Amino acid sequence: MDYAGAALTLPSQPPQITPLSTADLAMIDRVREVLVQRAIQPPSWRDMAQEHRRRFFDEVRSVLIELDGNKNQINRDAQTVTDALSGVGLLDQLLRDPYVEEIFVRNGQVAVEYDGTFHYLGQLADDRYFEDLAVHVADQGGATLRGDRPAVLIDLPCGERFTAIVPRLSREGTAINIRTFGRRVKTLEAMEESGTFTGRSAFTQGLLQDVGDQALRERIRSLQMAPDRFLAWLAASLSGSLLIAGEMGSGKTTLLNALSGFLPRQAPVAVLETFRELEIQHPFLLRTVAPAELAEGTPGVTLDWVLDVIYTRMNPAAILVGEVVGPEALQFLKATCLGRKAITTIHGGTVEEALMRLEQLALACAPELGLAAVRSMVAMGLDVVALMARVACHGRVERSLQAIAVVDGIDERGDYRLKYLYRAENPKETSLIETAYRQLDQEGMVA
């Protein structure tokens, strides 16, 4: 499709797609079986001849008539089956609209980015339909979407970029993204008219007004303490990437789960884990589980490979990684340095130790980068570190936020410049160990 230079009036909403019912899916299966029996092949993607597509439509229509299809909607049913077997199914209707910039499918739910705005279209078909569609697209493109290759990256005939991740790698049904390119070529005059060059600020103002969702604004306003109000604002406004640090059992995952409830609803979110642990509170998820590493010769994909596919091809507004424990640390940093907003957890007893561990994990898989380069990536991509800890209190252990620090670049010595927004206690000049020795020494003298 070539819309270059076309004078188009922008509709207020994306096209409305009629969901496929269970009867529609059964109809597609029945027609497919008959066509296979008769050795009738749908036209190839690369075959753009309209007469071939029309001939296939007529074949489908004939089969439907033989199967006693609904005479009142025979053409609609024939188009539904034709789209399902020769293109990208009901998503073809969205590809025909030049203002659709990206299509998202998550477990049967469909959304679009429409002239810069995210629109949720609802549940348009059973997830099985979209999984079959993804396998069909992969086959048409000469790729495999089975077994140990549960993801596919293919360019469609008109240049659209198709990416799909299927179960079992995807744990919330089939995930599909279709990115369109160059269907509306704008002149400089048109860009000027639309406000491209008016110098709009790309930065938030640090206000509740930065949060577009009224319900989220009210939830944040109701919080009583500044630390949690700030972290909730950070998630709701997608204003920065967050590293949640702490020792084992300190409440890192609990905090990540809680913050997921403040991510904007009108935004696609990707969740990656090495095993399913997170309880994410968001309605439109791409969720994957993959190992950090595979033994040599073992088929499959690793977490860092999946993370690379997701942040480069699936266009998430936010990426949540359950914990960085291996090579995915470098991909996490690459994603944040490309402007993706991300949240993850990591082990570390202090803010500095957590940053050092992140460096070590990244360097372990790419030592040729060197410490200076990796440290620059951390300083460039990471915005905030929240430190959790296990605190002994009257004979029991409590999980407590100990610090919030902003990573404010690197100083002249090459060290991180940290600005602490919050500390549970003011740092003392004398360390706890030294204090304890002196106190116990005094107790001995008294005794």
C-alpha positions in Angstrom: 0.0 0.0 0.0 1.3 3.4 -0.9 -0.2 6.4 0.8 2.6 8.8 0.0 1.3 12.3 -0.5 -2.3 11.3 0.0 -4.6 13.9 1.4 -6.2 12.0 4.3 -8.6 13.2 7.0 -7.8 11.6 10.3 -10.8 9.7 11.8 -11.3 10.2 15.6 -11.1 6.5 16.3 -9.4 3.4 14.7 -11.6 1.1 12.6 -13.9 -1.1 14.7 -13.3 -4.8 14.1 -16.1 -7.3 14.6 -14.8 -10.1 17.0 -14.6 -13.6 15.7 -17.1 -15.9 17.4 -16.6 -19.6 18.2 -18.8 -20.2 15.1 -16.5 -18.1 12.9 -13.5 -20.1 14.1 -15.2 -23.4 13.5 -16.2 -22.2 10.0 -12.6 -21.3 9.2 -11.5 -24.8 10.2 -14.2 -26.5 8.1 -13.3 -24.5 5.0 -9.6 -25.1 5.5 -10.2 -28.9 5.7 -12.1 -28.8 2.4 -9.5 -26.7 0.6 -6.7 -29.1 1.8 -8.7 -32.1 0.5 -9.1 -30.3 -2.9 -5.4 -29.2 -2.9 -6.5 -25.6 -3.2 -3.7 -23.4 -2.0 -4.2 -19.8 -0.8 -2.2 -17.2 -2.8 1.4 -16.7 -1.5 2.2 -13.4 0.2 4.6 -12.5 -2.5 1.8 -13.0 -5.1 0.2 -9.6 -5.1 -1.9 -10.2 -8.2 -5.4 -9.2 -7.3 -7.0 -11.7 -9.7 -5.3 -14.6 -7.8 -6.7 -13.3 -4.6 -10.1 -12.8 -6.1 -10.0 -16.4 -7.5 -9.2 -17.8 -4.0 -12.1 -15.7 -2.5 -14.4 -17.2 -5.1 -13.2 -20.8 -4.2 -13.8 -20.1 -0.5 -17.3 -18.7 -1.3 -18.1 -21.8 -3.3 -17.1 -24.0 -0.4 -19.2 -22.0 2.0 -22.2 -22.4 -0.2 -21.7 -26.1 -0.4 -21.4 -26.2 3.4 -24.8 -24.4 3.6 -23.3 -21.2 4.8 -25.5 -18.2 5.9 -26.7 -16.8 2.5 -27.3 -13.4 4.1 -23.6 -12.9 5.0 -21.9 -15.2 2.5 -19.5 -12.5 1.3 -18.6 -11.4 4.8 -17.9 -15.1 5.7 -15.9 -15.6 2.5 -13.8 -12.5 3.3 -13.2 -13.6 6.9 -11.9 -17.0 5.8 -9.9 -15.5 2.9 -8.2 -13.1 5.3 -7.5 -15.9 7.8 -5.9 -18.2 5.3 -4.1 -15.8 3.0 -3.0 -12.7 5.0 -2.8 -11.8 8.7 -6.4 -12.6 9.4 -8.7 -10.1 10.9 -5.7 -7.9 11.4 -5.6 -7.2 7.7 -8.5 -4.7 8.3 -6.2 -2.7 10.5 -3.3 -2.8 8.1 -5.5 -1.2 5.5 -5.8 1.9 7.6 -2.8 4.3 7.1 -3.1 5.8 10.5 -2.5 2.5 12.3 1.2 2.7 13.3 1.4 -0.5 15.3 -0.8 -3.5 16.1 -0.6 -5.3 19.5 -2.1 -8.7 20.2 -1.9 -10.1 23.8 -3.8 -13.3 24.5 -6.6 -12.6 22.1 -6.8 -8.9 23.1 -6.0 -6.4 20.4 -4.8 -2.8 20.6 -3.3 -0.3 18.2 -1.2 2.8 18.2 -3.3 5.1 16.1 -1.6 8.3 15.0 0.4 8.4 18.2 -2.4 7.3 20.6 -2.9 3.9 22.2 -6.4 2.4 21.6 -7.6 -0.8 23.1 -10.0 -2.7 20.7 -10.9 -5.6 23.0 -11.0 -9.4 22.7 -11.3 -10.0 19.0 -10.8 -13.8 18.9 -9.8 -16.8 21.0 -6.0 -17.0 21.6 -5.8 -20.2 19.5 -6.8 -18.2 16.5 -3.8 -15.9 16.9 -1.4 -18.7 17.6 -2.5 -20.4 14.4 -2.2 -17.1 12.6 1.4 -16.6 13.9 2.4 -20.1 12.8 0.8 -19.5 9.4 2.8 -16.2 9.0 6.0 -17.9 10.0 5.4 -20.7 7.4 4.6 -18.1 4.7 7.8 -16.3 5.5 10.0 -19.4 5.4 10.6 -19.4 9.2 9.8 -21.8 12.0 7.6 -21.1 15.0 7.6 -24.4 16.8 9.6 -26.4 19.3 12.7 -24.7 20.5 12.1 -21.5 18.4 8.9 -20.1 20.0 9.4 -16.6 18.5 9.5 -15.3 14.9 10.6 -12.0 13.3 9.5 -11.5 9.7 8.9 -8.7 7.3 5.5 -8.8 5.6 5.1 -8.4 1.9 4.3 -4.6 2.1 7.2 -4.0 4.5 5.4 -4.3 7.8 7.5 -5.9 10.6 5.8 -8.9 12.2 7.0 -10.3 15.5 5.3 -13.1 17.5 6.0 -15.0 20.7 3.9 -18.1 21.4 3.3 -20.4 24.3 5.1 -21.9 26.1 7.7 -19.1 26.0 4.8 -16.6 26.3 2.9 -17.3 29.5 -0.1 -15.1 28.7 -1.2 -16.5 25.4 0.2 -15.5 22.0 1.9 -12.1 21.7 2.1 -10.4 18.3 3.3 -7.0 17.2 3.0 -5.6 13.7 4.9 -2.4 13.0 4.1 -0.4 9.9 6.5 1.9 8.0 6.3 4.7 5.6 2.6 4.5 4.7 2.1 8.2 5.3 5.1 10.2 4.0 4.8 13.7 5.5 6.2 16.9 3.9 8.1 19.4 6.1 5.1 21.7 5.8 2.8 19.0 7.1 5.2 18.2 10.0 5.3 21.9 10.8 1.5 22.2 10.8 1.2 19.2 13.2 3.6 20.8 15.7 6.8 18.8 15.1 9.0 21.9 15.4 7.2 23.9 18.1 9.8 22.9 20.8 7.5 20.9 23.0 9.2 19.6 26.1 9.7 15.8 26.3 10.2 15.9 30.0 7.7 15.5 32.8 7.3 18.2 35.5 7.4 16.1 38.6 3.7 16.7 39.2 0.7 14.4 39.6 -0.5 16.0 36.4 2.3 13.9 34.7 0.0 10.9 35.3 -2.6 10.7 32.6 -4.9 8.3 34.4 -7.2 10.0 36.9 -7.7 6.9 39.0 -3.9 6.5 39.3 -3.5 10.2 40.3 -6.1 9.6 43.1 -4.3 6.5 44.3 -1.0 8.3 44.5 -2.6 11.3 46.2 -4.0 8.9 48.9 -0.6 7.5 49.8 0.6 8.9 53.1 4.4 8.7 52.8 6.7 10.6 50.4 8.9 7.5 49.5 6.1 5.4 48.2 4.3 8.3 46.7 7.4 9.1 44.7 8.0 5.5 43.5 4.3 5.2 42.5 4.6 8.5 40.5 7.8 7.1 38.8 5.9 4.0 37.7 2.7 5.8 36.7 4.4 8.6 34.7 7.0 6.2 33.2 9.5 8.9 34.0 12.6 6.7 34.7 14.1 3.3 35.0 14.3 1.8 38.5 16.6 -0.8 40.1 15.2 -2.4 43.2 18.1 -3.7 45.3 18.5 -5.6 48.5 19.5 -8.8 50.1 17.6 -12.1 49.7 14.2 -11.9 51.3 14.3 -8.2 51.7 11.0 -7.5 49.8 12.4 -6.6 46.4 9.8 -8.6 44.5 7.0 -7.5 46.8 7.8 -3.9 46.0 8.0 -4.6 42.2 4.6 -6.3 42.3 3.1 -3.4 44.2 4.5 -0.8 41.8 3.2 -2.7 38.8 -0.3 -1.7 40.0 0.6 1.9 39.1 1.8 1.4 35.6 -0.6 3.2 33.1 -3.3 1.0 31.8 -3.2 2.6 28.3 0.3 1.2 27.8 1.7 -2.2 26.7 3.9 -3.9 29.4 6.4 -6.7 29.0 7.3 -9.0 31.9 10.3 -11.3 31.8 11.4 -13.9 34.4 13.6 -17.0 34.7 10.7 -18.6 36.6 7.2 -17.4 37.2 7.2 -15.4 40.4 5.8 -11.9 39.8 2.1 -11.1 40.4 1.7 -8.2 37.9 -1.3 -6.0 38.2 -1.8 -4.9 34.6 -4.5 -5.8 32.0 -2.3 -5.8 28.8 0.7 -8.0 29.3 3.4 -9.7 27.3 4.8 -12.3 29.7 7.7 -14.7 29.1 9.6 -17.2 31.2 13.0 -18.3 29.9 16.2 -19.5 31.6 19.1 -17.2 32.2 21.5 -19.7 30.6 21.3 -23.0 28.7 23.7 -25.9 28.9 25.8 -26.2 25.7 23.9 -28.0 23.1 20.6 -27.6 24.8 17.9 -26.3 22.4 15.9 -23.3 23.4 16.1 -19.5 24.0 17.5 -17.6 27.0 16.2 -14.6 28.9 18.7 -12.2 27.3 17.7 -13.3 23.8 14.0 -12.8 24.6 14.7 -9.4 26.2 16.5 -8.3 23.0 13.6 -9.3 20.9 11.1 -7.6 23.1 12.7 -4.2 23.5 13.8 -4.0 19.8 10.6 -5.4 18.2 7.6 -5.5 20.6 7.6 -1.8 21.6 6.7 -2.1 25.3 6.1 1.1 27.2 7.6 -0.6 30.3 9.7 -3.6 30.8 9.7 -5.5 34.1 12.5 -8.1 34.6 11.9 -10.2 37.7 15.6 -10.2 38.6 18.9 -9.8 36.7 21.1 -12.7 37.4 23.2 -13.3 34.2 23.7 -12.1 30.6 20.3 -10.4 30.5 21.9 -7.6 32.6 23.6 -6.3 29.5 20.4 -6.4 27.5 18.6 -4.6 30.3 21.1 -1.8 30.1 20.9 -1.7 26.3 17.1 -1.3 26.6 17.3 1.5 29.1 19.9 3.3 27.0 17.5 3.2 24.1 15.0 5.0 26.2 12.9 2.1 27.3 11.6 2.5 30.8 12.4 -0.6 32.9 12.2 -2.0 36.4 14.1 -4.9 37.8 15.5 -6.3 41.0 19.1 -7.2 42.0 21.0 -8.4 45.0 23.0 -5.9 46.9 23.4 -4.8 50.5 23.8 -1.1 49.6 23.1 1.1 46.6 26.8 1.0 45.6 27.0 -2.8 45.9 23.9 -3.2 43.7 25.4 -1.0 41.0 28.6 -2.9 41.2 26.8 -6.2 40.8 25.0 -4.9 37.8 28.3 -3.9 36.3 29.8 -7.3 37.0 26.9 -9.2 35.4 27.1 -7.1 32.3 30.9 -7.4 32.0 30.8 -11.2 32.5 29.0 -11.6 29.2 30.9 -8.8 27.3 34.3 -8.3 29.0 35.6 -6.6 25.8 33.4 -3.5 26.7 35.5 -2.7 29.7 34.3 -1.2 33.0 34.3 2.4 31.9 31.9 1.7 29.0 29.5 -0.5 31.1 29.6 2.1 33.9 28.6 4.8 31.4 25.7 2.6 30.3 24.5 2.2 33.8 24.7 5.9 34.5 23.0 6.7 31.2 20.2 4.2 31.4 19.4 3.9 35.1 17.6 6.7 36.9 16.7 5.5 40.4 17.9 2.8 42.9 15.5 1.8 45.7 17.2 -0.2 48.5 15.2 -2.7 50.5 16.5 -4.5 53.7 15.6 -7.0 56.3 15.5 -5.1 59.6 15.5 -6.9 63.0 12.9 -5.2 65.2 11.9 -6.6 68.6 12.7 -10.2 67.8 11.2 -10.3 64.4 12.3 -9.4 60.8 10.6 -6.6 59.0 11.1 -5.6 55.3 11.8 -1.9 55.0 12.8 0.6 52.4 16.2 1.9 53.4 17.1 4.4 50.6 16.1 6.0 47.3 19.0 7.3 45.3 19.2 9.1 41.9 22.0 8.1 39.6 23.2 11.5 38.4 25.9 10.6 36.0 29.6 9.9 36.7 32.1 12.3 38.4 35.6 13.2 37.3 37.1 10.2 39.0 34.8 7.8 37.1 32.5 7.0 40.1 28.8 7.2 40.2 27.3 10.5 41.3 24.5 9.5 43.7 21.9 11.9 45.1 20.0 10.4 48.0 16.4 11.5 48.1 15.5 9.3 51.1 17.4 7.4 53.8 15.7 5.5 56.6 18.3 6.9 59.0 20.9 9.5 58.7 24.3 7.9 57.9 26.6 8.0 60.9 30.3 8.8 60.6 31.1 5.8 62.7 30.2 2.4 61.2 28.0 0.0 63.0 30.8 -2.5 63.5 33.0 0.1 65.1 30.2 1.4 67.3 29.4 -2.2 68.5 33.0 -2.8 69.5 33.2 0.4 71.5 29.9 -0.3 73.2 30.8 -3.8 74.1 34.2 -2.7 75.3 32.5 -0.2 77.6 30.2 -2.9 78.8 33.2 -5.0 79.7 34.8 -2.2 81.6 31.6 -1.6 83.6 31.4 -5.3 84.4 
